[in-house]
Amino acid sequence: MIEDKTLQSLARQIEICHKCDLYKSANHAVAGEGSASAKIIFIGEAPGFNEDIQSRPFVGNAGKYLDLLISKIGLKRGDVFITNVIKHRPPENRDPTLLEIAECNGWLDEQLLVISPKIVVTLGKWSLGRFLPSKKISEVHGKPIRTKEIIVIPMYHPAAALRSNKISSELEEDFLKNKELLQNPDQADNAESLDGDEAQGSLF
């Protein structure tokens, strides 16, 4: 499929990207993986240690937990597309800077344009800020929100859930209560809409 070739071309461009300095300390870029025809994209923050080594997103403990959560709603990793806001690992897994996020935004824009998902599941505050910059994850997690042409479902990052039983319980509950929506993204027409000011971080 031409979409697959386009994503592969993007991955090759991301691998040699020098737009910010993160490439200097990283082993590999992590473009993302999954179905080019996916109707759901999971977007995290940035690659971690294992991701940097394997050049794959969410393959450490947080990734295993994410795989488990996806399986609990009757989907497989190959049914969706998984990526991050930042494509190179920040040193010592520190938070990305606003400049690094800005420099990397174009890659995510292009991936979203190629895949054209119905639903974006944001994992953590940095991913949420990419689409709904005025929202706090503690206030909107698990709540589907329509922003122009897509639905954003904010969720906690699996790594945060591994550090907190409370967040883990809330994350699992958020997955389960959105099970029907995630299994039937084409029927997701009843999510709350946001005006342009609220949705200023979104591509669409």
C-alpha positions in Angstrom: 0.0 0.0 0.0 1.2 3.5 -0.7 0.4 4.5 2.9 2.8 1.8 4.1 5.5 3.1 1.8 4.9 6.7 2.9 5.2 5.7 6.6 8.4 3.8 5.8 9.8 6.8 4.1 8.9 9.0 7.0 10.6 6.5 9.4 13.8 6.7 7.3 13.7 10.5 7.4 13.1 10.5 11.2 16.0 8.1 11.7 18.4 10.7 10.3 16.6 13.8 11.7 18.9 16.4 13.3 16.3 19.1 13.9 17.1 19.2 17.6 20.1 17.9 19.6 18.5 14.8 21.0 19.9 12.6 18.2 23.4 13.3 19.6 22.8 11.2 22.7 20.3 8.7 21.3 21.1 5.3 19.7 18.1 5.3 17.4 15.1 7.3 16.5 11.8 5.7 17.2 9.3 6.6 14.5 6.5 4.4 15.6 4.9 1.1 14.5 1.5 -0.4 13.7 -1.0 -0.5 11.0 -0.9 2.2 8.3 -4.7 1.9 8.1 -5.2 2.1 11.8 -8.2 4.1 13.0 -6.7 4.5 16.4 -3.3 6.1 17.3 -1.8 5.9 20.8 0.7 8.7 21.3 3.1 8.8 24.3 5.7 11.2 25.4 9.2 10.0 24.2 11.2 6.8 23.8 12.8 5.4 26.9 15.9 3.2 27.4 14.5 0.0 25.8 12.8 1.9 23.0 16.0 3.7 22.1 17.9 0.4 21.9 15.3 -1.5 19.8 14.0 1.5 17.8 10.4 0.5 18.7 7.8 2.3 20.8 6.6 1.0 24.1 8.6 -2.1 24.4 9.7 -1.8 28.1 7.6 -2.5 31.1 5.3 0.4 30.3 4.9 -1.1 26.8 4.0 -4.5 28.1 1.4 -2.9 30.3 0.0 -1.0 27.3 -0.2 -4.2 25.3 -2.1 -5.8 28.2 -4.6 -2.9 28.3 -5.1 -3.0 24.6 -5.8 -6.8 24.8 -8.3 -6.2 27.5 -10.5 -4.3 25.1 -10.2 -7.0 22.5 -7.6 -5.4 20.2 -4.1 -6.3 19.3 -1.0 -4.1 19.0 -1.1 -4.6 15.2 -4.6 -3.1 15.0 -3.4 0.3 16.1 -0.5 2.7 15.5 1.8 3.6 18.4 4.2 6.5 18.5 5.4 9.4 20.6 5.4 13.1 20.5 9.3 13.0 20.6 11.1 10.6 18.3 14.5 10.5 20.0 15.1 9.6 23.7 15.8 12.6 26.0 18.9 11.9 28.1 18.1 10.1 31.3 14.4 10.0 30.3 14.0 13.7 31.3 11.0 15.7 30.2 11.2 17.0 26.6 11.7 20.8 26.3 9.2 23.0 24.5 11.7 23.6 21.7 12.3 19.8 21.2 8.5 19.3 21.0 8.2 22.1 18.5 11.0 20.7 16.4 9.4 17.3 16.3 5.8 18.3 15.7 6.2 18.1 12.0 6.9 14.4 12.0 3.8 13.7 14.1 1.8 15.9 11.8 2.9 13.9 8.7 2.1 10.6 10.4 -1.4 11.8 11.3 -2.0 13.0 7.8 -0.9 9.6 6.3 -2.9 7.4 8.7 -5.9 9.8 9.1 -7.2 8.2 12.4 -10.6 8.5 13.8 -9.3 8.4 17.4 -6.2 9.6 19.1 -5.5 8.2 22.6 -3.0 10.5 24.3 -0.8 8.9 27.0 0.4 11.4 29.5 0.4 15.1 29.9 2.9 15.9 27.0 0.8 14.1 24.5 -2.4 15.6 25.8 -0.8 19.1 25.5 -0.2 18.4 21.8 -3.9 18.3 21.2 -5.7 20.0 24.1 -3.2 22.4 25.6 -5.7 24.0 28.0 -6.7 20.7 29.6 -5.3 18.9 32.6 -5.1 15.2 32.5 -6.4 14.7 36.0 -9.6 16.5 34.9 -10.3 14.9 31.5 -8.7 11.4 31.6 -11.0 8.8 30.1 -13.3 11.4 28.6 -13.6 11.3 24.8 -13.5 14.8 23.3 -14.1 15.7 19.7 -11.7 18.2 18.3 -12.6 19.1 14.7 -12.3 15.9 12.7 -10.9 13.5 15.4 -11.8 12.3 18.8 -9.1 12.6 21.5 -9.3 10.3 24.5 -6.9 11.5 27.2 -5.3 8.8 29.4 -2.6 8.5 31.9 0.8 7.2 30.7 1.3 3.5 31.5 4.7 4.4 33.1 2.9 6.6 35.6 0.4 3.8 36.3 3.3 1.4 37.1 4.3 3.8 39.8 0.9 4.3 41.3 -1.9 1.9 42.1 -4.4 4.7 42.0 -3.4 5.8 38.5 -3.2 2.1 37.4 -6.8 1.5 38.5 -8.0 4.7 36.8 -6.1 3.9 33.6 -7.6 0.4 33.4 -11.1 1.8 34.1 -10.6 4.4 31.3 -9.8 1.7 28.9 -12.7 -0.5 29.8 -15.3 2.3 29.8 -14.1 3.3 26.3 -14.0 -0.3 25.1 -17.1 0.0 22.8 -15.8 3.3 21.3 -12.3 1.9 20.7 -13.8 -1.2 19.1 -16.1 0.8 16.9 -14.2 4.1 16.0 -16.4 4.7 12.9 -19.4 5.1 15.1 -17.9 7.7 17.4 -20.2 10.6 16.6 -21.4 11.6 20.1 -18.3 12.9 21.7 -18.3 16.4 23.2 -17.1 19.0 20.7 -14.6 21.7 21.4 -14.4 25.1 19.8 -11.3 26.3 17.9 -9.7 27.9 20.9 -9.9 24.8 23.0 -8.5 22.6 20.2 -5.6 24.9 19.2 -3.1 22.2 19.8 -4.7 19.8 17.4 -3.5 19.1 13.8 -7.0 18.8 12.5 
